[in-house]
Amino acid sequence: MSASPTAEAVLRRLEWTVMRRLDGLLHGDYRTLFRGYGLDLADLREYQHNDDVRHIDWNVTARMDTPYVREFNEEREVAAWFLLDLSPSVDFGSESVRKRNVSSEFVAVLARLLTRHGNRVGAMFYGTEVDKVIPTRSGRRHVMHILHEMRSRPVAKQSTPTDLDVLLRASHDMIRRRSLVFVVSDFISRPGWADTLANLSQRHEVIAVRVSDPLEREIPDLGLLVIQDSETGEQIFVDTHDKGFRKRFAQLAEQREEELRAAFRHSGVDALELATDDDLGDAIMRFADLRKRRSQLAAGGGMPQHMGRA
């Protein structure tokens, strides 16, 4: 059996594949993924063709009867935190890819995008509790350190369900300065975390990164199986040939999806969906497009008619 790739090898592969592709699609503007944290107003000027409509100052535009946009100076340094759920359920995967692998590759790509622009990234690790904190630093070696810690961490063993509220509360106390916060989890957890996530999003720019596997949504006809709950260790014997069982399973999975979407809406955060059978670059670009469309809608849904004459 061959040894697993080192953090250096994984990061190099991601830099040559996913990150090069993202650079081309984002045209180098990694901030397309975010809403514009850490920006100071620098000046106002008349709207020009191809300006971002999100920067239109509608009050000034109304007074001057001519569209004006705000110009910003970006802070030199932004702190980003990855809140990492590494409880037993993230080590599940229906094929050769575990959810933890997907999480670690996402963290490596986003952390590298941020650090190569001079920003700092840190991480908090949750297994059965918050047991490791990596302070924010910059640089490629620091990204490799976080990636190595994620990939080499032993599978957590526990007899109680995950409680994401513990991780979110710990981050609320730890992260003092306004930051960009990624909550990377499968969100298989005890209820009660949505309110804490909402409180966190009032202080920081928060993105929920939800990692999933196709078998969590639908079970194929595989005959008689023993299924084990990775959180509690409980085992049950099921007949997946039973159409009724598969239908009930799919209904419960859809109900859980609806509850998750409602929790994210309640918390006021956007969710980036990552699946073990999906392409990481595609998933990130879909999210970037979603954020861009929502920002444009928030800015008024596009340009008013008189702007066509500008």
N, C-alpha and C positions, 0 to 999 in steps of 0.2 A: 504494500500500500504506500503510495507516494505521500510525501509530507505536504501539508497545506501550504499555499503560497504565503510568503512573508508580507508584512504590511508594505514594505518598499515595493515589492512586485505588484501587489494589488493597486497601490496608488499610481504606479507608473502606467499600468494597463488602463486605469480610469482616465488618466491625463491624456493618453493617446486616443482614447475612444470617446467616452462620454463628454469630457470637458472640451475637446477640440470641436466636437459637433455642436455643443451648446454655444461656444464662442461664435461659431458661424451663424447660428440661428438667432442668438441674442444680439449679434453685431457688437459684441464686447460690452454691452450694457447689462451687467449682472444685476443692477438695481431694478430691472424690469420685474424681478421676482418679489420685490418688496415695495412698500408704499411710500418710501421716502422718509425714513427715520434720520435723525441727526442732521437736519437741514436748517439753515438760518436764512431768512429773507435778506437778499442783497439789494434788489432794485426792481423797478417796474419799467416795462417798455411795451410798445405797440406789438400786437400779435403779428407774426410772420408765418407764411406758408410752412407747413410741417412742424410748427410748434406743438407741444403736448397740450391738449385741451384741458388736462387736469390742472394746469398751472394758470388758467385764466382767473383773473381777479374780477368777479362779476360786479362788485360794488363800484370799482373804478370804471369798468366798462360801461355801466349804466350812466354814471355821471358824465363821462367824456363822449358818450355815443360812439365810441370806437373801442374795439376789443384790446385789452391790455393783459399781459401775462406777467406772472411773478418770476423773478430769477432768484436762484438760491445758491448759496455757498455750502458745499457739503463739509461736514466735520471731517477732520483728518482721520479720525479713528472711530470705529464702531465696535462695540462689544457684542458678540453673539454667543448664546448658550445653547447647548444641545442637552435636553433632559431625556435621558435614555432609559427606557423600560427594558430591562434585560431579565425579566422574570421567566419562568420555565416555558410559558406558552410561546415566546418568541423563537424558541428553538424548534418549533414545528415547521414542517415543509412537506408537501405532498410529492414533490419530485426531488431532484438533487439539490435544490436551493432552499435553504431555511430562511425564515423571516429575519433572523439575526444577520445573515449575509446581506440581505437587501438593505436593512437598516444601516449596517456599517458602510456599505458602498455609497449610500445617500449622504451620510455624514461626511465621508471623505471628500466627495465631490463638492458639497456646499461649503465645507470648511476650507477647502483649497481655493475655491472661487473668492471667498471672503479674505483669506489671509494674503493672497497674492496682490490684493489691493491695499494692503497695509492694515487691515482690520484684525482684531483679536478674537479668538474663539476659545470657549471652555466647555466642560462637560460635567454632568452629574449622573452617576450610575445608580440605578435602582435594581435590586434583585428581590430580596425580602424586605429591605429597607434601603435608605440612601447610605451606601457604604463606601463611596469613592467620589471625590471631587477633584477635577483637574482644572486649575485656575486658568483664566483667559491669557493667552499669549498668541503671538503671531509666528509665521514661518512654516515652511514645509515640514521640518523635523517635528514640530509640535503636532501637526496634523497626523503624521505617521505615528506619533505616540498615542494619540486618541484612538486611531484605527487599530493599532496593535492591542491596546487594552480591551477594545470591544471584541476582537476576534479570538483573543487568547483566554478570555474570561471563562471559567468553568460554568457548566450548566447549573443554574440555581436549583436547589432542592428545597421544597417547602410543602407543607400540608394544609396551607390556608390560601385562599384566593389572593390575587394581586390587589393592592389598594393604591391606585394612582394618586389619591388625595394626599398620601404621605409624601410622594415625590413633589407634587405641586406646592404643597405648603412649605416644604424645605427650600424650594427655589425662591419662594416669596421672601423668605427670611435672608437667603444668601445673596440674591441679586439686587443690589441697592440702586445702581445707576440704570437709567432707562436703556434697555437692550433689545436686541432681536432674539427671540426665544423660539426654538423648535422643540416641540414635545413629540418625540419619536416613540411610538408605541403601537401595539395592536388594539389597545383600548379594551382588552378583555380584563375587566376589573370590577371590583365592588362598586356599586353606585355611590353617588355623592360627590364626585370629582368635578362636575360641571360648574357648580357655583365657585369653587376655588379657581378653576380655569378662567372663569369670567372676571374674577378679581385680579388675576394675574394679567389679563389682557388690558385692563384699565391702566396699568402702569407700564407695560411693555408692548412691543409689537410681537404678537404670538401667532405662530403657525402650527397647527396640529398635523403631524405627519403620521398617517394611519397605514400600518403595514398589515397585509392580509394574505391569505392563501385560498385558492379556489375551493378546496375541500371544506373550508369553513362556511361556504355558501351553499354548496350542493354536493351530495354524496352520490357517486355513480353506483351502478349495480355490480358489486364485487363479491356477492354471496355473504356467507357468515363471517363476521369479523368481531374481534375483541377491540373495543375502543377505550383508550385510557385518557382521563382528564389530566393534562400536563400540569395543571395548577395544584390539584389535590391528590393525584395518584389513583383516584377511584376508577375502577374498570367495569365496563358493562358489555354484555354479549348482544350483538344486534344482527338482524338479517337484512342486509341492504338489498336483497332481491325483492323485498316487500315494497311494492309501489306506494302503499299507504305510509310506510315509515319514511321513505324518501321525500314524499310530499310534505309530511309534517315537519321534517327536518328543514326543508327549504322555506316553509312558512315561518318557522321560528327564526331562521337566519334573516329573512326579510324584515321581520319585526325588530330584530336587533339592529339592522341597518337603519331603519326608520328612527329608532331611539337614539342612535349615534348621531345621525344628521340633526335631530332636534337638539341634542346636547351641544353640538358645535354652534348651531344657530343661537341658542340661549347664551353661550359663552362669548359670542361675537367674534369668533375666529374662523378663518378659512381652513379647509382641510385639503392636504395634498395626499392623494391616494397612491400607495405603492403596493403592487401585488407581486408575488413570487414568479408569476408567469408573464410579467409585463416588462417592457423595455424601460430602463431607468431614465434615459434621455427623453423618451417620449412622454413619460409621466411628468417630468419636470417642466417640459415645454407646454403641456396641457395646462399645468398649474399657472405658468407664467401668462399664458393667454387669458385664463380665467381672471387673474388679478388685473390684467390690463383692461379687460372689458368692464369689470366692476368699477374700476377707478374712473373710467370714462363715463359710466352711468352716473356715478356719484358727482361727477363734475357737471352734470346737466344733460347727459345723453348725446352729446355732440355739439356742433357749432350752431348758434342761432342763424337765421337767414341772412341778417346783415353782415355776418362774418364772411360770407361768400364773396363780398365785394372788397374785403380787406386785402 
